Amino acid sequence: MSAQPPAASLPPSGLRGYRARTFSSLAIPDFRRLWLGNVGTMLGQWIQFAAQGYLVFQLTDSPFQVGAVSFARGISSVIFAPFAGLITDRFSRRSVLMVMTTLSAIVAVLLAILIVTDVISVWMMYPIALAEGITDAINQPARQVMVYDVVGEEELANAVAINSLGSNTMRVVGPSVAGALIGFSGIEAAFMLQAVAYAVSVYFTSRIRTQGIPTSKSTSSVLRSMMDGIDYARRDRDVLLLVVMAGIPSLLVYPYVQYIAVFAEDVLDVGSVGFGFLASAVGYGSIIGALLAANMTQIKKRGQILVWTTFVYMALVTLFALSTNFALSFALLVVAGIANSIYLMFNQVMLQLTVDDEYRGRVLSLYVMVSGITPFSALLMGALIGVFGAQVTVAVFVGLAATIVLFIGIFSRRLREI
């Protein structure tokens, strides 16, 4: 049974009232523990993203190898995602989170030991990336479903926004901490801190009283249960629309992030310092967007907000691709981050509120799967950038995505009315 937020009296006005509204879901003890666990997990992941790319480049001096290791992680996550949904729908979600996060910590410690003992080789990074992709595939839908388990429907929108706030804050903090540790203590220190962050996550997750036990445990075979989840998402038009709305940015927009360095060097000519600002711009905007989204919990017809914030996000990234002015490019990415954060909150909340409990884990695993297709399209984007240049390629990709979303928004009355 999901924990419900305590009955609240009329919140105070002014700054105290704003804080009470913005962080209302954190008043629920179980969500507070889950949130701290999620922050620990996201800190570890963002440290790992930064440190792993640096390590592979140091070992090989090859940008291709950096991309290939990232691709290995992405493809394992996509392939394993349907199994992850089945696990989420069959077992205690709290236990699943603790086991998967513990395995992630063990992988981080193993990697640090390989570096310290000087036996690390680039081939080892591929099985490690595959293992990380599998644990991510299970962790992500389980954590999203667990948010619903501990807060219920009333506080779900605020909880998703606050969860996003923690994630986006770690998106800025994690790479910065990793860079500082690599510079002062060596790259192995970054992976050890990653393991510590995961250990902290396991501790707070273990303190959650809500077990997150599925309401219905299917006795069907693994393959049959997976197909049932896919068939359910295909039959339910609302669920299908929301999954498609999650997949469009992953396929056509998010790959541009991997090529921000190209814009910094070849288009804007701002070097490594400018690259650092551009790389963090969306993260700063996402933090602002999450704070705004946390106060948008009472909005009805969320589908309209979903469509238009998605379109605005894509339009702003298209303008970024065409910009040749650094200040304008930075500002566009910050505002794009605000729109993207609001879009993601509404997409996740609408999906959680629409799906039946029995299929919640499997549908959210599909959400994770379509969100994980970015490495595939990033390879195509990179090849086309080599032929047509970064500006034209990214503008065409993102402009196409914006056109599709606008078409859906205009002609899908059902999505506008959800």
Secondary structure, 3 states (H helix, E strand, C coil): CCCCCCCCCCCCCHHHHHHHHHCHHHHCHHHHHHHHHHHHHHHHHHHHHHHHHHHHHHHHCCHHHHHHHHHHHHHHHHHHHHHHHHHHHHCCHHHHHHHHHHHHHHHHHHHHHHHHCCCCCHHHHHHHHHHHHHHHHHHHHHHHHHHHHHHCCCCHHHHHHHHHHHHHHHHHHHHHHHHHHHHHHCHHHHHHHHHHHHHHHHHHHHCCCCCCCCCCCCCCCHHHHHHHHHHHHHHCHHHHHHHHHHHHHHHHCHHHHHHHHHHHHHHCCCHHHHHHHHHHHHHHHHHHHHHHHCCCCCCCCHHHHHHHHHHHHHHHHHHHHHCCCHHHHHHHHHHHHHHHHHHHHHHHHHHHHHCCHHHHHHHHHHHHHHHCCHHHHHHHHHHHHHHHCHHHHHHHHHHHHHHHHHHHHHHCHHHHHC
